[in-house]
Amino acid sequence: MKPARPHVELFTDGACSGNPGPGGWAYILRHPVTGASREASGAEPETTNNRMELRAAIEGLRALTQPSLVDLTSDSQYVLKGMKEWLDAWKRRGWKTADKKPVKNQDLWETLDALRTLHEIRFHWIRGHNEHPENERCDELAVAAYRSLRNGSPE
């Protein structure tokens, strides 16, 4: 019998000033049994909100050191529906949408696709800016990251 995968909670958010414009991403990883958690964030000078939402999920999953059971919580329907509903169909159609247009952010979706094969992911949507503590914290981190980049300070 295979040993159980470690269980983690991953909270993510992306933010952008202008769309496109400077943007930031952030995640919180938490081990629900021990309560141990880790936060990380980063920024890009010229990006979109959707790219930052994707980067937050990517960076959070990349931070895991072993295959895990991940409860991914996000306010981004784009990320959650993309991973749950759209990704496999895009791949079958050669990275085209249902109306035969190229999938936007294909590079990031390909990275997420590879990461999702390593982990068992359960998806949880929450309304953004609705007093969800981890979502609010991720938003603060993401905004601080792009503001720091925009102001020429190190992240």
Secondary structure, DSSP 8 states (H G I E B T S, - for coil): ------EEEEEEEEEESSSSEEEEEEEEEE-TTT--EEEEEEEEEEE-HHHHHHHHHHHHHHT-SS--EEEEEES-HHHHHIIIIIHHHHHHTTSB-TTS-B-TTHHHHHHHHHHHHHSEEEEEE--TTSS-HHHHHHHHHHHHHHHHHHTT---
